[in-house]
Amino acid sequence: MSSDKQTLTGAQALWDCLVREGVTVVFGYPGGAILPAYDAMLDFPIRHVLVRHEQGATHMADGYARATGKVGVAVATSGPGATNMVTGIATAMMDSSPIVCITGQVGSALIGSDAFQETDITGITLPITKHNLLVTRAADVAPAIREAFAIAANGRPGPVLVDITKDAQLGTCELDWDGAAPDLEALARPGHSMGDDPIELINAARRPLILAGHGIILGGAEAALQALAEKAQIPVAMTLLGIGGFPASHPLNLGMMGMHGEAWVNTAIQEADLLVALGMRFDDRVTGNIKTYALNAKKIHVDIDPCEFNKTVKVDSAVSGSVGDVLREWMPHVATGGRSTWIDHITELKGDSAVRDIQNLPDDGHLYAAHVINDLWRITEGKAVVVTDVGQHQMWEAQYYKHESPRSLITSGGLGTMGFALPAAIGAKVGRPDAEVWVVVGDGGFQMTMAELATLVQEELDVKIAVINNGYLGMVRQWQEFFYQRRYAATPISGPDFAKLAESFGLHGATVTTRAEVAGAVATARKCRGALIDFRVEQEDSVFPMVPAGADLDKMIRRPSPIVETAAD
């Protein structure tokens, strides 16, 4: 492991480089074209987590990266092994998650001949990776791996794929670690500013809002954000992936914005005279109708990726760079406080609808997902790492589980990948073995990747699973209810007895149908090494408020029943 040159096979060079990069665990599935690498792996201090599907490997690497801030690594063979990774790679790309995917490829002489299990995976993944490389010589393995890690982790993080032919794995080379170092200066983008002076805009604003995105967490800017918000007395609204970047209990935290965000947040955005967008990209689920979005507000956009500037929303001031660095540079120049009238107005907008606690949630004999998630938050004291799938339960989790710390909510935002939660939680638990990790997943998404229960058991990981089971593809059903006259085409979904399924894998399983059972079931699950609770919740409940696609941000659908005032509005 010294910096001296060594003669190794390409397969040995691969693992040598991974160890030097600090990798201790990879998630993968072997096959013919990657077999030389798997054989060499046994001689290196690497933990291999055997997944049940290569999509699971990418989601595990992604969950590991999001939970730890390190680069996650997934490994697969050529052909179907590589193509099975595509969904997970796209998920990581949309959410700027640093992963490196390593695939085997047929021998270089066979490329282009339609050989057995040959697929042009670099061509397939070109639009959904930050960069990818095809390696055909053993001597190029080390430079490729070093470049992959540098690109994945630097600047705006993202996935990189390295495709290594079988002959490159079997061939020999002289490994020169220092000589294989990438040119980091070539990867760096110098920061720059465009437009109006952001400090002048902030100091002049009477009704400013901070829109805090995923970049706060990726850039480690949590303390800088809190310092700025407190000094300038600017309320903070969160994107879905920004949750945890600013403590939920902080009086300046307004909650989540957007399609299923808090009603008072969306209204405040429309009434603001300045939006300070930090590490977010003005996704359509955040803005609603672009033509009517925050028309009275000047806009400052800070992002490490200047390609995001003016892509969707025209801004008055654009600052490229790490959010934390920018905020620390701003701090001495930002004026102190003086916005109590604006904060009081937002408090009035909240009214009683801001109350989301166990005493005020309705209990009419039905079990609501809001009950489950609210109780889970209380019992875990908000300290768990929660990994959600995609759909109604994802939005309820964002509303009812109050996250105080970064990297405590892991979810698929940009791509909205059903099946993400269970494998991503496995990766998160591997990365943070001392954390209490909960999966919150719908019965539809869970059935997409529930084979990874076998991985969970084989690796002896303590992950708890809360299946929010309503017998529907819930969010799609909600759209059908609101916009398709309740014509529930292909959304009712059956499934196994999830508790018995868990028991068949050797996990603790339980089924809950009433509110009174929730606390006891969660308490029991917390005492077990691995557990699943099947929560049979109200089938036709919906997430409120909701901004219809393309509607103005403040034109929200509200819950029509009395529940609106205390539960989900």
PyMOL commands that set and color helices and strands:
alter all, ss='L'
color gray80, all
select helices_A, chain A and resi 10-20+32-41+54-68+80-83+86-94+108-110+121-128+138-153+166-170+184-187+198-204+214-218+222-232+263-271+284-287+290-292+306-308+323-333+340-354+369-379+392-400+421-431+443-458+474-483+498-504+515-526+562-565
alter helices_A, ss='H'
color red, helices_A
select strands_A, chain A and resi 6-9+25-28+47-50+72-76+99-105+131-135+160-165+172-175+193-195+208-212+236-238+253-256+274-278+298-303+317-320+385-388+409-410+437-442+463-469+508-512+531-536
alter strands_A, ss='S'
color yellow, strands_A
deselect
rebuild
show_as cartoon
